[in-house]
Amino acid sequence: MGLKKKSGIKEQSMKKKPIAAWILLGFTLFFGLLAGGIWLLMDQSAKQTVMNSTTQETKHTKDTATVSSTSQPAKEDVSKQTVDELLSQMSLAEKVGQLFFVRVPETNQIADIQEYHLGGYVLFGRDVDKESIEGLKGKIRSYQAASSIPLLIGSDEEGGAVTRISRNTNLVKTPFESPQTIYQESGLAGIVADTQRKSKILKAFGIQTGLFPVADVATDPQAFIYDRTLGMDAQTTSEYVKTVVQTLKEEHVGSTLKHFPGYGNNRDSHVEIVTDTRSLEELRQSDFLPFKAGIEAGADSVLVNHNIVTSIDATQPASISPAVHRLLRQELGFQGVIMTDDMDMAGLADFISQEEAGLKALQAGNDLVMSSSYATQIPYVIQAVKAGQYSESELNQAVKRVLAWKQALGLFAQ
């Protein structure tokens, strides 16, 4: 009996132990789940905090990027700022020198670049006739290396009667043909192909402008300028000029519309003073149209002739006439570089001394003076600026146009 009782107690005790174990296990599970839930909540909260932080950081980054993007000036503004900064560092002599786009001298080519701070060199036949491809490239590289500010290198490459490098078959196997010949054979498609070919050849030599197209309207085969023009009416010539300018722009080669206000069927100002007596209305209806088309197409520069155009200014050649330059800027809306024709031509040389001519050209509104007499003209202009005869604000504006053109042609990136 006693044994049975003890056995009952033991049995009861054994029954109680599993119950207690289950209770303990239950509490353990409960508190474990509770702790796990709290941990999950904390982890989720932490993750959310991180996510919120990341979102805020990303949002902040995006906002910063947006602000940075919108706060920076446009590409054009950066270009202008760069030109302004360069201008602010230039001496008076450097500024004046930049306005002279000169024929390569027969001697002292490197020394003159450095002494006069020249804006650029124009290549003529004597500079290229005996050169090899590598010889001409090396010569142009040496000019650029000598200049603290990149030089504008130009060459008359109209085609046909006026071409420099392509008349040397060591440089170009097939000479550039005249616009008339190309247009008659292949129309505007031929003009595009020819302009592309010229552009690639010029760039390969380090030449930034071929000083074309000729925008003159000449329909008389006896006229001096006829062979250099398209030989067609104003409307057809306008299409030609527009096509050439657009193609040059695509090829990153400088364009020069010439010879404003237009030769028409007049005589040759290379050998004499020429007077153009046509009315202003006649010029507007004909000669101005190709220039206007070229300007609207984005022409870089306009070259002004030496004719005395009585309906605009009866007292002096167009190249040194303020009235002609005002008309070009205001009526035709041209904002690029204006340059003179060669100042050594008889049409100007017989009218004014070379020393005065450079100053008069700048006072009239030119940005570049094309000359061989720069050694006397540049010091004369420097003295004129000091004396207040040519204001520094006008000087700065002209220099900025020249520098902006050089920058647009990629010269500062070389």
C-alpha positions in Angstrom: 0.0 0.0 0.0 2.7 2.4 1.0 4.5 1.6 -2.0 1.5 2.3 -4.0 1.2 5.6 -2.4 4.7 6.5 -3.0 4.3 5.3 -6.5 1.2 7.5 -6.8 3.1 10.5 -5.5 5.9 9.9 -7.9 3.5 9.3 -10.7 1.8 12.6 -9.8 5.1 14.3 -9.6 6.0 12.9 -13.0 2.7 14.2 -14.4 3.3 17.7 -13.0 6.8 17.9 -14.5 5.7 17.7 -18.2 3.1 20.4 -17.5 5.7 22.7 -15.9 8.0 22.0 -18.8 5.3 22.9 -21.3 4.5 26.0 -19.4 8.2 27.0 -19.3 8.4 26.2 -23.0 5.3 28.3 -23.7 6.8 31.3 -21.8 10.0 30.9 -23.6 8.3 30.8 -27.0 6.1 33.7 -26.0 9.0 35.9 -24.9 11.0 34.7 -27.9 8.3 35.7 -30.3 7.8 39.0 -28.5 11.5 39.7 -28.7 11.6 38.7 -32.3 8.6 40.9 -33.1 10.3 43.8 -31.3 13.5 43.1 -33.2 11.6 42.9 -36.5 9.9 46.1 -35.8 13.2 47.8 -34.9 14.8 46.3 -38.0 12.0 47.4 -40.2 12.1 50.9 -38.6 15.9 51.0 -39.1 15.4 49.9 -42.7 12.8 52.5 -43.3 15.1 55.1 -41.7 17.9 54.0 -44.1 15.5 54.1 -47.0 14.2 57.5 -46.0 17.7 58.7 -45.6 18.7 57.2 -49.0 15.7 58.7 -50.6 16.5 62.1 -49.1 20.1 61.7 -50.1 19.1 60.7 -53.7 16.7 63.6 -53.8 19.3 65.9 -52.5 21.8 64.6 -55.1 19.3 65.0 -57.9 18.4 68.5 -56.7 22.1 69.4 -56.5 22.7 68.0 -60.0 19.7 70.0 -61.3 21.0 73.1 -59.6 24.5 72.6 -60.9 23.2 72.0 -64.4 20.9 75.0 -64.5 23.4 77.3 -62.7 26.2 76.7 -65.2 26.1 79.0 -68.2 25.2 77.7 -71.6 28.0 76.7 -74.0 27.8 80.0 -75.8 28.1 81.9 -72.5 31.2 79.8 -71.5 32.7 80.7 -74.9 32.0 84.4 -74.4 33.4 84.2 -70.9 36.6 82.6 -72.1 37.0 85.3 -74.7 36.4 88.0 -72.1 39.0 86.5 -69.8 41.6 86.3 -72.6 40.8 89.9 -73.6 41.3 91.1 -70.0 44.9 89.6 -70.0 46.0 91.2 -73.3 48.2 94.2 -73.7 47.3 97.1 -76.0 49.8 95.9 -78.5 48.4 92.4 -78.5 44.9 93.7 -79.0 45.8 95.8 -82.0 47.9 93.1 -83.5 45.0 90.7 -83.4 43.2 92.9 -85.9 45.7 92.4 -88.7 45.2 89.5 -91.0 48.3 89.9 -93.1 50.1 88.5 -96.2 52.9 86.2 -95.1 56.1 88.3 -95.4 59.0 87.1 -97.5 61.4 87.3 -94.5 61.1 87.3 -90.7 57.8 85.3 -90.7 58.3 84.0 -87.1 59.8 87.2 -85.7 57.0 89.3 -87.0 54.3 87.1 -85.5 55.9 87.7 -82.1 56.8 91.3 -82.5 53.5 92.5 -83.9 51.2 89.9 -82.2 49.5 89.3 -85.6 46.0 88.0 -85.8 46.7 85.8 -88.8 48.5 85.0 -92.0 47.0 84.9 -95.5 48.8 82.5 -97.8 49.5 83.6 -101.4 51.0 81.7 -104.4 54.6 82.5 -103.4 54.1 80.8 -100.0 52.9 77.5 -101.5 54.1 77.1 -105.1 57.3 75.2 -104.2 56.1 73.4 -101.1 55.5 69.7 -100.5 52.6 68.5 -98.4 54.8 68.0 -95.3 56.7 71.2 -96.0 53.5 73.3 -96.0 52.1 71.6 -92.9 55.4 72.1 -91.1 55.5 75.8 -92.1 52.0 76.5 -90.8 52.8 74.5 -87.6 55.8 76.7 -87.0 53.7 79.8 -87.4 51.2 78.6 -84.8 54.0 77.6 -82.4 55.4 81.1 -82.6 52.2 82.8 -81.6 50.9 83.2 -78.1 47.4 83.5 -79.4 46.4 81.0 -82.2 46.7 82.5 -85.7 43.9 82.5 -88.2 45.4 81.0 -91.4 43.6 81.8 -94.6 44.1 81.2 -98.3 42.0 82.3 -101.3 40.5 79.1 -102.6 37.5 80.3 -104.7 38.4 77.8 -107.4 39.1 78.4 -111.0 41.0 81.7 -111.6 41.7 82.3 -107.9 43.2 79.4 -106.0 46.5 79.2 -104.1 47.3 75.7 -102.8 45.5 73.7 -105.5 47.6 75.2 -108.3 50.5 73.3 -106.9 49.9 69.7 -108.0 52.4 68.5 -105.3 49.8 69.6 -102.8 46.5 68.9 -104.5 46.4 66.6 -107.5 43.4 68.2 -109.2 43.1 72.0 -109.0 39.8 73.4 -107.6 37.4 74.2 -110.4 35.4 77.4 -110.7 31.9 77.6 -109.2 30.5 78.3 -112.7 32.0 75.1 -114.1 30.8 73.0 -111.2 27.3 74.5 -111.1 26.9 74.0 -114.9 28.0 70.4 -114.7 26.5 69.2 -111.4 24.3 72.0 -109.9 24.1 72.6 -106.2 25.0 68.9 -105.4 28.3 69.5 -107.2 28.9 72.7 -105.2 28.3 70.7 -101.9 30.8 68.0 -103.0 33.4 70.6 -104.0 33.1 72.5 -100.8 33.4 69.4 -98.8 36.6 68.4 -100.7 38.1 71.9 -100.3 37.3 71.8 -96.6 39.0 68.5 -95.9 42.1 69.6 -97.8 42.3 73.0 -96.1 41.9 71.4 -92.6 44.6 68.9 -93.4 47.1 71.7 -94.0 46.0 73.7 -90.9 44.1 76.4 -92.9 40.9 77.6 -91.2 39.4 79.6 -94.0 39.5 79.5 -97.8 38.2 83.1 -98.1 35.1 82.2 -100.1 32.3 82.1 -101.4 32.3 85.0 -103.9 28.8 86.5 -103.4 29.1 89.1 -106.2 26.4 89.1 -108.8 27.9 89.5 -112.3 26.1 88.6 -115.5 28.3 90.4 -118.0 31.1 88.0 -119.3 33.3 91.1 -119.9 33.1 92.2 -116.2 36.4 91.8 -114.4 34.8 89.7 -111.5 32.6 87.5 -113.8 34.8 84.4 -114.0 35.1 84.3 -110.2 31.3 84.5 -109.6 28.5 82.0 -110.3 27.7 84.1 -113.4 24.0 83.9 -112.6 21.2 86.2 -111.3 20.9 87.3 -107.7 18.4 84.6 -106.7 20.5 81.7 -108.1 23.6 83.2 -106.6 21.9 83.5 -103.3 21.1 79.7 -103.3 24.8 79.0 -104.2 26.1 81.2 -101.4 23.7 79.7 -98.8 24.7 76.2 -99.9 28.5 76.9 -99.6 28.1 78.6 -96.2 26.0 75.8 -94.7 28.5 73.2 -96.0 31.5 75.1 -94.6 29.8 75.3 -91.3 29.2 71.6 -91.3 32.8 71.0 -92.1 34.0 73.5 -89.4 35.8 75.7 -91.9 35.4 79.5 -91.9 33.3 81.2 -94.5 34.0 84.7 -96.0 31.4 86.4 -98.1 33.0 88.8 -100.6 33.1 91.5 -102.0 30.5 93.7 -100.1 28.6 95.8 -101.2 29.1 93.8 -104.5 31.1 94.4 -107.6 28.3 93.9 -110.1 29.7 94.4 -113.6 32.2 97.1 -112.5 35.9 97.5 -113.3 38.9 96.0 -111.3 39.8 97.9 -108.1 43.1 96.0 -108.0 44.4 98.4 -110.6 42.3 101.6 -110.2 39.9 103.5 -108.1 36.4 102.2 -109.1 33.2 104.2 -108.7 29.8 102.4 -108.5 27.0 104.8 -109.4 24.1 102.3 -109.0 21.2 103.3 -106.7 20.8 101.9 -103.3 17.5 100.3 -104.3 19.2 98.6 -107.2 21.8 97.2 -104.8 19.1 96.0 -102.4 17.2 94.3 -105.2 20.3 92.5 -106.6 23.7 92.6 -105.0 22.7 92.5 -101.4 20.6 89.4 -101.8 23.4 86.8 -101.8 25.1 88.5 -98.9 21.8 88.5 -97.0 21.4 84.8 -97.8 24.9 84.0 -96.6 24.4 86.0 -93.4 21.2 84.2 -92.6 22.9 80.8 -93.3 25.5 81.8 -90.6 28.4 83.3 -92.5 31.5 83.9 -90.2 32.9 86.9 -92.0 32.3 89.5 -94.7 35.0 91.0 -96.8 34.5 94.6 -98.0 35.7 95.9 -101.3 37.4 99.2 -102.2 34.8 100.6 -104.6 33.3 104.0 -104.0 29.6 103.3 -103.9 28.0 106.8 -104.4 24.6 105.8 -103.2 26.0 104.9 -99.8 29.1 107.1 -99.5 30.3 109.2 -102.4 33.5 110.4 -100.6 35.5 107.3 -99.8 36.0 103.6 -100.7 33.6 101.1 -99.1 36.4 99.5 -97.1 37.0 102.6 -95.0 33.4 104.0 -95.1 31.5 104.0 -91.8 28.3 104.3 -93.7 28.9 101.0 -95.6 29.7 99.2 -92.3 26.6 100.6 -90.6 24.5 99.3 -93.4 26.1 95.9 -93.2 25.6 95.7 -89.4 22.2 97.4 -89.2 20.3 96.7 -92.4 21.7 93.3 -93.2 22.0 92.4 -89.5 25.6 90.9 -89.7 27.2 90.4 -86.3 30.3 88.5 -87.3 33.8 89.6 -88.4 34.1 92.3 -91.1 37.4 92.5 -92.9 38.9 94.7 -95.6 40.0 93.5 -99.0 43.8 93.7 -99.5 44.8 97.2 -98.5 47.6 97.2 -101.1 45.2 97.3 -104.0 45.3 100.4 -106.1 41.7 101.1 -105.5 42.7 102.1 -101.9 46.4 102.7 -102.2 45.8 105.5 -104.7 43.3 107.1 -102.3 45.0 107.1 -98.9 48.4 106.5 -97.4 49.0 103.0 -96.1 49.9 104.3 -92.6 46.5 106.0 -92.3 44.6 103.3 -94.1 44.8 100.7 -91.3 43.4 103.2 -88.7 40.7 104.4 -91.1 39.6 100.8 -91.8 39.2 100.1 -88.0 37.5 103.4 -87.4 35.0 102.6 -90.2 34.0 99.3 -88.4 36.3 96.6 -89.7 37.5 93.9 -87.3 40.4 92.6 -89.5 42.7 94.6 -91.8 44.2 92.6 -94.6 47.5 94.2 -95.3 51.2 93.9 -96.1 52.0 97.2 -94.5 51.3 96.1 -90.9 54.8 97.2 -89.7 53.8 100.8 -90.0 50.0 100.5 -89.5 50.1 98.7 -86.2 52.2 101.2 -84.3 50.1 104.0 -85.9 46.9 102.4 -84.6 48.5 101.9 -81.1 49.3 105.6 -80.9 45.8 106.5 -82.1 44.2 104.4 -79.3 46.4 106.2 -76.8 45.4 109.6 -78.3 41.7 108.7 -78.2 41.3 108.6 -82.0 40.1 105.0 -81.8 38.4 104.2 -78.6 39.4 101.2 -76.5 35.8 100.0 -76.3 35.7 99.8 -80.1 39.1 98.1 -80.1 37.9 95.6 -77.5 34.7 94.8 -79.5 36.7 94.1 -82.6 39.2 91.9 -80.8 36.3 90.0 -79.2 34.8 89.2 -82.6 38.1 88.0 -83.9 38.8 85.8 -80.8 35.3 84.4 -80.9 35.7 83.4 -84.5 39.0 81.7 -83.7 37.4 79.9 -80.8 34.4 78.8 -82.9 36.9 77.3 -85.4 38.5 75.3 -82.6 41.8 77.1 -82.6 42.0 77.4 -78.8 41.4 73.6 -78.4 44.5 72.7 -80.5 
